[in-house]
Amino acid sequence: MTALQASLRPLRLVPWLVRTLVPDRYIGTYALHQHGDVIYVGRSDDLRQRLIVHAEDRRADFFTYDVHKSSLHAFEVESALYHILADSVTNQIHPAAPKHSGATCPFCRATAVASMTERIDLRAHSDHTAAASTTLFQEGNKSHD
């Protein structure tokens, strides 16, 4: 069984299995499972060590994991899982962005609103398009008079 195959199905959360299957000192995200349900999602810059701590604390019965190339990517995946599973996980706070990244959650409403207001409407910068829009708007208002 490859690490990829192992990461796709819930695995028993015991220290020896975590040490055997999860690569050492890799960045990753994980989900903890209890009675067939995901109860917690998280990420770590040392995935193996974090999962061993959860195993020793007997936080859950099973786990799944995924390895990522950067802390920022892992944050985005963890945030997505947090939002998708918000009604079933025991996470009490929203995932924090990696230190000094300045990142915000791409799935939060506040982030979505901010990104929409900061977008540049390229159509407004074209004289032709702006004139056409103005003409259509004026014609539309005349038909309602």
N, C-alpha and C positions, 0 to 999 in steps of 0.2 A: 504494500500500500504506500503510495506516495504522500507527501505532505499535503499536496493539493486535494487528493481524494479524502484524506483524513479531515481536512478543514471543512468539507462540505456536509458532513453528517455529525450529529451530536456524539461526542466522545465522553467517556467516564472521566469526571473531574477528580483525578487522584494524582499526587505529585509524581510518581514514577512514570505515568503515561504522558504527563505534560513534558517532563524532561526528555522522554523518548521521541515525541512527535513534534514539539514546537521548537523551531530553530532558536538558538541562543542569541541574545542581544539584537533582536529584530523589532522594528516598529510594527504595531498591528492593532487590530480591533478584535473584540471578542463579544460573545453573548453567553450568558450563563442560563442554563435550563433547569427547571424543577418541575417534575410531574408532566413533562412534555411541553411546557410553556416556557417562553423566554421571560426571565424575571429581571435581568439586568444586562445592560450593554456598557461597554467601556473600551478604552484604548490605552496603550502604554508604549513608551519608547523601549521598554524591555519586556516584551510580551510574555516570554517564558517565565520570568521571575514573578510578574504580576499574577499570572494564572496559578503558579505554585502557591502564592499567598492565599488566593481564593480557595484552592484545594485544601490547604492546611486549616483554613477557617471553616471549612465545610459549608461554604456559602451556597452551593448548589450541587446537583448530582451530575450534570453533564455540561459540556461547553462546546462551542464552535469558535473558529477563529479565522482571521485572514491577515496576511502579511502585506505591508504597504511600503512604498519607497520613501515616503516623507511623513513627518508629523502632521503637516497641513492636510495631506490627502487622508490620513487616518482620522483627523478631526472632522473632515467633511463626511466620511462614511459613518463615523460614530454619531454625528448630528442627524444624518438621514435615518439611521436606525432608531435613534431616540424619538424622533418625530413620528415615524411610522408606528412604533410600538408604544407610544406614550401612555395608552390606556392600560397596558399590561405589565410594564416594567416598574421596578421599585426604585429606579433612579430618582433621587429627591431634588436634584438640581440639573440644570442644563449643562451639557458638556462645555468645558472651558477651552478656549482657543490655545494653541501652543504658545508658550511664553515668547514675547517680543515679535509675534507674527503680525499683530494688528488685524488678524482675521476675524470675520463675523460669520455667524451661522447663515449659510445660504438658504435655509429652510424656514427661518423665522419670518413672521409677517413684517416686523419692523425693518428687517434687512431688505425684504422684497420692496417695500414702499420706498425706502431710501434709494435703492438702485433704480427704481422707475423714475423718481424725481431728478436723478442725476444724469439720466440719459439725454443725449443731444438729439433733437429732432432734425435730421439732416434736410428734410423737406423744407424747413423754415429758412434754410440758408441758400436756397435756390430762388432767384428772383422769379423765374418762370413758374415754378411750382407754387410759390407764395401767392403770386398774382392769380393763378388759376384757382387756388383754394379760396381766396378772397372773393372772386367772382362767383364761385359756386355757393359760398355762404350767403352772399347778398341776394342771389337769385332764389335761394331756398327761403330766405326771410320774406321776400316779396310775395312768394306764393302763399304764405300764411297770413298775409295782411287782409 
